[in-house]
């Protein structure tokens, strides 16, 4: 899936993309322009023969000094492998 992806930028070809593990997906900043909030993203982590691990972006109160501010997080979910969700190809962490 991601291993066939390549992009050329300023004359340099980047073709070493891969589907991140759940741990790597959970490090992604769900409050960035690169993550669709309230979306589910596949990871390369397996969860049995019929399931794979995915992560979804969600928000809740940040608490502390600013309880009214929403903070975005990534959370684990196990999903059937035939389900259609987004992918976020990465190069390295």
NUMARMAR-245341 format. One record per residue (C-alpha): z, y, x; residue number from 1. Coordinates in nm, 4 decimals. Last residue first. Example, Ala and Ser with C-alpha at 12.3 -4.5 7.8 and 13.67 -1.06 7.14 Angstrom:
+----------+----------+----------+-----+
:        w :        v :        u :   k :
+----------+----------+----------+-----+
:   0.7140 :  -0.1060 :   1.3670 :   2 :
:   0.7800 :  -0.4500 :   1.2300 :   1 :
+----------+----------+----------+-----+
//
This chain:
+----------+----------+----------+-----+
:        w :        v :        u :   k :
+----------+----------+----------+-----+
:   1.3038 :   0.8904 :   1.0273 :  93 :
:   0.9460 :   0.7782 :   1.0639 :  92 :
:   0.6064 :   0.8036 :   0.8948 :  91 :
:   0.6784 :   0.8118 :   0.5234 :  90 :
:   0.4927 :   0.7126 :   0.2050 :  89 :
:   0.6586 :   0.8152 :  -0.1198 :  88 :
:   0.5770 :   0.5744 :  -0.3990 :  87 :
:   0.5881 :   0.6388 :  -0.7727 :  86 :
:   0.6592 :   0.3797 :  -1.0382 :  85 :
:   0.4645 :   0.1124 :  -1.2263 :  84 :
:   0.6645 :  -0.1992 :  -1.3071 :  83 :
:   0.5182 :  -0.5325 :  -1.1874 :  82 :
:   0.7973 :  -0.5772 :  -0.9322 :  81 :
:   1.0650 :  -0.5725 :  -1.2009 :  80 :
:   1.3220 :  -0.3036 :  -1.1184 :  79 :
:   1.6577 :  -0.2813 :  -0.9419 :  78 :
:   1.8017 :   0.0719 :  -0.9415 :  77 :
:   1.9734 :   0.2632 :  -0.6619 :  76 :
:   2.0503 :   0.6373 :  -0.6829 :  75 :
:   1.8994 :   0.9483 :  -0.5185 :  74 :
:   2.0851 :   1.2763 :  -0.5642 :  73 :
:   2.0253 :   1.6287 :  -0.6973 :  72 :
:   2.3082 :   1.8809 :  -0.7279 :  71 :
:   2.3344 :   2.1072 :  -1.0324 :  70 :
:   2.5367 :   2.4292 :  -0.9998 :  69 :
:   2.7992 :   2.5031 :  -1.2672 :  68 :
:   3.0744 :   2.3340 :  -1.0649 :  67 :
:   3.0270 :   2.5899 :  -0.7818 :  66 :
:   3.3422 :   2.6023 :  -0.5644 :  65 :
:   3.3843 :   2.2251 :  -0.5651 :  64 :
:   3.1809 :   2.0403 :  -0.8259 :  63 :
:   2.8141 :   1.9727 :  -0.7598 :  62 :
:   2.7509 :   1.8903 :  -1.1251 :  61 :
:   2.4956 :   1.6192 :  -1.1832 :  60 :
:   2.1300 :   1.5611 :  -1.1073 :  59 :
:   1.9037 :   1.2598 :  -1.0852 :  58 :
:   1.6370 :   1.1239 :  -0.8530 :  57 :
:   1.5614 :   0.7551 :  -0.8866 :  56 :
:   1.5559 :   0.4822 :  -0.6287 :  55 :
:   1.3816 :   0.1462 :  -0.6339 :  54 :
:   1.4735 :  -0.1988 :  -0.5139 :  53 :
:   1.2447 :  -0.4873 :  -0.5922 :  52 :
:   1.2853 :  -0.7581 :  -0.8526 :  51 :
:   1.1197 :  -1.0893 :  -0.9364 :  50 :
:   1.1878 :  -1.2858 :  -0.6168 :  49 :
:   1.5230 :  -1.1230 :  -0.5439 :  48 :
:   1.6129 :  -0.7584 :  -0.4836 :  47 :
:   1.3657 :  -0.6645 :  -0.2107 :  46 :
:   1.3681 :  -0.3424 :  -0.0100 :  45 :
:   1.0287 :  -0.1738 :   0.0428 :  44 :
:   1.1308 :   0.1181 :  -0.1793 :  43 :
:   0.9747 :   0.2254 :  -0.5064 :  42 :
:   1.0372 :   0.5727 :  -0.6445 :  41 :
:   1.1690 :   0.6579 :  -0.9939 :  40 :
:   1.1353 :   1.0131 :  -1.1267 :  39 :
:   1.4037 :   1.2417 :  -1.2743 :  38 :
:   1.3189 :   1.5104 :  -1.0171 :  37 :
:   0.9835 :   1.4736 :  -0.8477 :  36 :
:   1.0543 :   1.4633 :  -0.4756 :  35 :
:   0.8516 :   1.6662 :  -0.2248 :  34 :
:   0.9562 :   2.0136 :  -0.3444 :  33 :
:   1.3116 :   1.9362 :  -0.2389 :  32 :
:   1.6311 :   1.8798 :  -0.4368 :  31 :
:   1.6047 :   1.5009 :  -0.4143 :  30 :
:   1.6436 :   1.5283 :  -0.0380 :  29 :
:   1.5354 :   1.1966 :   0.1010 :  28 :
:   1.8175 :   1.0010 :   0.2599 :  27 :
:   1.8240 :   0.7567 :  -0.0346 :  26 :
:   1.4625 :   0.6648 :   0.0373 :  25 :
:   1.5593 :   0.5564 :   0.3897 :  24 :
:   1.8383 :   0.3313 :   0.2663 :  23 :
:   1.6066 :   0.1889 :  -0.0020 :  22 :
:   1.3536 :   0.0971 :   0.2643 :  21 :
:   1.0555 :   0.3242 :   0.3228 :  20 :
:   0.6937 :   0.2343 :   0.2377 :  19 :
:   0.4909 :   0.2856 :   0.5545 :  18 :
:   0.2682 :   0.5442 :   0.7232 :  17 :
:   0.1282 :   0.5034 :   1.0770 :  16 :
:  -0.2135 :   0.6570 :   1.0097 :  15 :
:  -0.1760 :   1.0191 :   1.1198 :  14 :
:  -0.5113 :   1.1461 :   1.2485 :  13 :
:  -0.4947 :   1.4626 :   1.4602 :  12 :
:  -0.7737 :   1.7224 :   1.4278 :  11 :
:  -0.5481 :   1.9920 :   1.2868 :  10 :
:  -0.4231 :   1.7505 :   1.0188 :   9 :
:  -0.5974 :   1.4248 :   0.9330 :   8 :
:  -0.4310 :   1.1935 :   0.6838 :   7 :
:  -0.4051 :   0.8179 :   0.6626 :   6 :
:  -0.2943 :   0.5665 :   0.4009 :   5 :
:  -0.3781 :   0.1975 :   0.4447 :   4 :
:  -0.0228 :   0.1087 :   0.5535 :   3 :
:   0.1157 :   0.2739 :   0.2403 :   2 :
:   0.0000 :   0.0000 :   0.0000 :   1 :
+----------+----------+----------+-----+
//
